[in-house]
Amino acid sequence: MSDSDEDAPALSAHTLAALQDFYRDTSSSSASDQFTVGAVGEDWSLSQFWYSDETAAQLAEEAVREAGEGGRIACVSAPSVYQKLKQGSVSGSDRVSAVVLEYDRRFSTYGEDFLFYDYNEPLALSNTPPQSFDFIIATRRTSQRNV
């Protein structure tokens, strides 16, 4: 064994078992849970902004009201609002469509509802078909959390 192999970090057996339990628990969640606010955890390295469950619900209700029947809603850097719209717990959310424009590619699990978006290049949406929206909610990147 070389000196570099000896210095490589390693998890203790207890920590490794805890990590395996965590992965087992997170991989067993159902598809319906994917839209629960917080189902995709916050990644502080991405400067994400997450609304509290109550605030996300209020913003989703406003988006539904303003978009109207058959309206299209874009959630720009506002994944918790998108999740609240998709949960079906907001009255009228079944009568609108919503997409999430987000830098965090973990949201690609939402399929065609996910559009990669980098706020440093706001016009670089070349990989997506042209879209129009009746209501756009855009969150400014900030270090503030859980408003």
C-alpha positions in Angstrom: 0.0 0.0 0.0 1.4 3.4 -0.9 1.5 6.4 1.4 -1.3 8.1 -0.6 -3.5 5.0 0.0 -3.0 5.2 3.7 -4.0 8.9 3.8 -7.2 8.4 1.8 -10.2 9.3 3.9 -12.5 6.4 4.9 -15.8 6.2 6.7 -16.1 4.3 9.9 -18.3 1.2 9.8 -21.0 3.0 11.9 -21.0 6.0 9.5 -21.1 3.8 6.4 -24.1 1.9 7.8 -25.9 5.2 8.5 -25.2 6.4 5.0 -26.5 3.2 3.5 -29.7 3.5 5.6 -30.1 7.0 4.4 -29.8 6.0 0.7 -32.2 3.1 1.3 -34.7 5.4 2.9 -34.4 8.1 0.1 -34.6 5.6 -2.7 -37.8 4.0 -1.4 -39.9 7.2 -1.6 -42.8 6.9 -3.9 -43.3 8.9 -7.1 -46.1 10.9 -5.5 -43.6 12.2 -2.9 -41.4 13.8 -5.5 -43.4 16.9 -5.5 -43.4 17.4 -1.7 -41.7 20.6 -0.9 -38.2 19.6 0.3 -38.3 16.3 -1.6 -35.2 17.5 -3.3 -32.9 18.9 -0.6 -31.5 22.3 -0.5 -27.9 22.6 -2.0 -26.3 25.6 -0.4 -23.5 25.6 -3.0 -26.1 26.5 -5.6 -27.5 29.5 -3.6 -31.0 28.1 -3.9 -33.9 29.9 -2.4 -36.6 27.8 -0.8 -39.9 29.0 0.4 -41.6 27.6 3.5 -44.5 25.3 2.8 -47.0 28.0 3.6 -45.3 30.7 1.5 -45.0 28.3 -1.4 -48.7 27.4 -1.2 -49.7 31.1 -1.1 -47.5 31.9 -4.1 -48.8 28.8 -6.0 -52.4 29.9 -5.3 -51.7 33.4 -6.6 -50.0 31.9 -9.7 -53.1 29.7 -10.4 -55.5 32.6 -9.9 -53.5 34.9 -12.2 -52.8 32.3 -14.9 -56.4 31.3 -15.2 -58.0 28.2 -16.6 -55.6 26.4 -18.9 -52.8 28.8 -18.0 -49.1 28.1 -18.2 -46.9 28.9 -15.2 -43.1 29.2 -15.2 -41.3 28.9 -11.9 -37.9 30.5 -12.4 -35.5 29.5 -9.6 -38.6 28.7 -7.5 -38.7 24.9 -7.2 -40.8 24.9 -4.0 -43.6 26.8 -5.8 -43.4 24.4 -8.7 -43.6 21.4 -6.3 -46.6 22.9 -4.5 -48.4 23.4 -7.9 -47.7 19.8 -8.8 -48.8 18.3 -5.5 -52.4 19.0 -6.3 -53.1 20.6 -2.9 -53.6 24.1 -4.4 -57.1 24.7 -5.6 -57.2 24.9 -9.4 -53.6 23.6 -9.9 -55.1 20.7 -11.9 -56.3 23.3 -14.5 -52.9 24.9 -15.2 -49.6 23.6 -16.4 -46.3 24.5 -14.8 -42.6 24.2 -15.6 -39.5 24.8 -13.4 -36.5 26.7 -14.8 -33.7 25.7 -12.6 -29.9 25.4 -12.6 -29.9 22.4 -10.3 -30.1 19.4 -12.7 -31.5 17.2 -9.9 -34.9 18.6 -11.0 -34.5 16.9 -14.3 -36.4 14.1 -12.7 -39.5 16.2 -13.5 -39.0 15.3 -17.2 -40.3 17.8 -19.7 -41.4 20.1 -16.9 -37.7 20.8 -16.2 -35.9 23.5 -18.2 -32.2 24.0 -17.4 -31.7 27.7 -16.6 -28.6 29.6 -15.6 -29.4 33.1 -14.4 -25.9 34.2 -15.5 -27.0 33.4 -19.1 -30.7 34.3 -19.0 -31.3 34.1 -22.8 -29.5 30.7 -23.2 -32.5 28.5 -23.5 -31.5 27.1 -26.9 -32.2 23.4 -25.9 -35.9 24.1 -25.3 -38.7 24.8 -27.7 -40.0 28.4 -27.7 -42.5 28.8 -24.8 -44.8 31.4 -23.6 -46.3 31.7 -20.2 -49.4 33.4 -18.6 -47.7 33.8 -15.3 -44.0 33.8 -14.3 -42.7 33.6 -10.8 -39.0 34.4 -10.6 -36.9 34.2 -7.4 -33.8 36.3 -7.1 -30.8 34.3 -6.0 -30.0 35.1 -2.4 -28.4 33.6 0.6 -31.7 33.9 2.6 -33.4 30.6 3.3 -36.9 29.4 4.1 -38.9 32.6 3.9 
